[in-house]
Amino acid sequence: MSENKNPKTRGVSIKSPADVRRIACRIISDVFRDQTQVEYAGKINQLLLTWLKGWELEKVSDFEKRLQALEQARDGMMK
């Protein structure tokens, strides 16, 4: 995740599921620090679901890489 370098806009760039998870964590931490978690319970729930979806996408990517490596190893053994 990188800070947005465009002077006309503010915010962060989201380029991966890890960036989404990091932003969700930052916002949730702010809400708990300000002790407004009851007031924002619905929003916190949505952010947690977003965090989980980002985590799932990273894990699927990891599984795909592992599966590809196993398939390549198997194909190498069959030749």
N, C-alpha and C positions, 0 to 999 in steps of 0.2 A: 504494500500500500504506500502510495506516495502523496505528498501534499500537492494540491493542484497549483501549478505554476502560472496559470492564466490569471492575469490581474483583474479581469472583468468578472470572474466568477470566484466563488469561495467554496471550500469543502475539500473532499478527498477523492481520489480516483479509485474506482473499484475495478480490479482486474482479475480477481480470483475469489473462490469461496472463502479463502482465509481472510481476505480483506473484509468481506461481509461479516464474518464472525468477529473480527477485531472491532469493527464499528459497533456491532450489537453489544459487545462486552463493554465498550467505552460508555455507551448511552445507559446501559443498565447500571453500571457503576455510579454514574452521575446521579441517577434516580435514587439509588440506595444511600448515597452520600448525603443527598438533600432530604432524606427520609420522606419521600413522596411516593413510596412504592404502593400504598393502598390507593392513592389517587390515580396512579398510572398502571394499575394492575393489568388491565386489558392490553395496554401497549407493551408492557413487559412480557406478557404471554406471547404476543405476536413477535417480539424481538427474539425470544427464546426459540420459537418455532423456526424463525429465520436462521438463527445460529445452528440449530440442529440440521436444517436442510443443507447449509453450507458444509457442515461436518460430513454429512452423508455423501455429498458430491465429491469431497476429497477422498473419502474411503473408497468409493466406486472407482475413482481414478487409480488409486493404489491397487485395488483388486485387478483392474484391467492390466496394469503393468506386470503384476505378478503372474497373471494367467498367460500373458504373452511370453514371458520368460520361460514358464513351464512348457508351453507349446513349442517354443524354439528348442529347448533342451530335449524334449521328446523327439522332435523331428530330427535332431542331430544324432540321437541314439538309433533311430530307425534306419539311417543311411548306411 
